[in-house]
Amino acid sequence: MSLACVYNTMTEEHQIMALCGEPLDQPTEVKYQELRAALKKYINENALSDERKIGPDYDERRAPDREKKFREGFCNRPEYQIFKANLLRFLDNEQEAAAIRKRLDTPGDPWKGDCL
């Protein structure tokens, strides 16, 4: 999976969980913020063009899609449980997080690879 996709997916899942009234506990939130910041830094340093960078308005631009999902009852769908499990897997499984962090050590195209 591309690192840009990991960033986008993690962010989406985190924000959907908050809208659904299930924010992360404090230690997990810290892990999320640290990993998200590291991914953002990597993406912005390695993006092949400015439009591939993550701007300061990233969250605001994506908010309408998240809010639409929330209004449409996404929190009560089975897919929501999958979203939540994916995010927690990235954050709670040290091997998963270490594998992502190791990829951040080598410069490369953050968009290279597939996405869900």
C-alpha positions as CSV (number, residue, x, y, z in Angstrom):
1,M,0.0,0.0,0.0
2,S,1.3,3.4,-0.8
3,L,2.3,5.6,2.1
4,A,0.0,8.3,0.8
5,C,-2.9,5.8,1.0
6,V,-1.9,4.8,4.5
7,Y,-2.0,8.5,5.5
8,N,-5.4,9.1,3.8
9,T,-6.9,5.9,5.2
10,M,-5.7,6.5,8.8
11,T,-6.9,10.1,8.7
12,E,-10.3,9.1,7.4
13,E,-10.7,6.3,9.9
14,H,-9.7,8.5,12.8
15,Q,-12.0,11.3,11.9
16,I,-15.0,9.0,11.3
17,M,-14.4,7.3,14.7
18,A,-14.5,10.8,16.3
19,L,-17.8,11.6,14.5
20,C,-19.2,8.3,15.6
21,G,-18.4,9.2,19.2
22,E,-15.5,6.7,19.6
23,P,-12.4,8.8,19.9
24,L,-9.1,7.1,20.6
25,D,-7.9,6.7,24.2
26,Q,-5.0,9.1,25.1
27,P,-2.1,6.7,24.6
28,T,-3.4,5.6,21.2
29,E,-4.2,9.1,20.1
30,V,-0.6,10.1,20.8
31,K,0.6,7.2,18.6
32,Y,-1.8,8.3,15.9
33,Q,-0.6,11.9,16.0
34,E,3.0,10.9,15.9
35,L,2.6,8.4,13.0
36,R,0.4,10.9,11.1
37,A,2.9,13.7,11.5
38,A,5.7,11.4,10.3
39,L,3.7,10.3,7.2
40,K,2.8,13.9,6.4
41,K,6.4,15.0,6.6
42,Y,7.5,12.1,4.4
43,I,4.8,12.8,1.8
44,N,5.5,16.5,1.7
45,E,9.3,16.0,1.4
46,N,9.0,13.3,-1.3
47,A,5.9,14.4,-3.3
48,L,6.7,14.6,-7.0
49,S,4.6,17.8,-7.4
50,D,3.0,20.4,-5.1
51,E,-0.5,19.1,-5.8
52,R,0.6,15.8,-4.2
53,K,1.6,17.5,-1.0
54,I,-0.7,17.6,2.1
55,G,-1.7,21.2,2.6
56,P,-2.8,22.8,5.9
57,D,-6.4,22.6,4.7
58,Y,-6.4,18.9,4.1
59,D,-8.8,18.0,7.0
60,E,-11.2,20.8,6.1
61,R,-11.3,19.8,2.4
62,R,-12.2,16.2,3.3
63,A,-14.7,17.1,6.0
64,P,-17.8,17.2,3.8
65,D,-17.3,13.6,2.7
66,R,-16.9,12.4,6.3
67,E,-19.9,14.4,7.5
68,K,-22.0,12.9,4.6
69,K,-21.0,9.4,5.7
70,F,-22.0,10.2,9.3
71,R,-25.4,11.6,8.3
72,E,-26.0,8.6,6.2
73,G,-25.6,6.3,9.2
74,F,-22.1,5.0,8.5
75,C,-21.5,4.5,12.2
76,N,-24.1,1.7,12.3
77,R,-22.8,-0.2,9.2
78,P,-20.6,-3.2,9.4
79,E,-18.0,-1.3,7.3
80,Y,-17.5,1.1,10.2
81,Q,-16.3,-1.8,12.4
82,I,-13.8,-2.7,9.6
83,F,-12.6,0.9,9.4
84,K,-12.1,1.1,13.1
85,A,-10.3,-2.3,13.3
86,N,-7.9,-1.1,10.5
87,L,-6.9,2.0,12.3
88,L,-6.4,0.2,15.6
89,R,-4.3,-2.5,13.9
90,F,-1.9,0.2,12.6
91,L,-1.7,1.8,16.0
92,D,-1.8,-1.1,18.4
93,N,0.4,-3.6,16.5
94,E,4.0,-2.5,17.0
95,Q,5.1,-4.6,14.0
96,E,2.7,-2.8,11.7
97,A,3.8,0.6,13.0
98,A,7.5,-0.3,12.8
99,A,7.1,-1.5,9.2
100,I,5.5,1.8,8.2
101,R,8.2,3.8,10.1
102,K,10.9,1.8,8.4
103,R,9.5,2.7,5.0
104,L,9.8,6.4,6.0
105,D,13.6,6.0,6.2
106,T,14.0,5.6,2.5
107,P,13.1,8.5,0.2
108,G,10.7,7.5,-2.6
109,D,7.4,8.3,-4.2
110,P,4.8,8.3,-1.4
111,W,2.1,7.5,-4.0
112,K,3.9,4.4,-5.3
113,G,1.8,1.3,-4.6
114,D,-1.8,0.5,-4.5
115,C,-4.6,1.8,-2.3
116,L,-7.7,0.2,-0.9
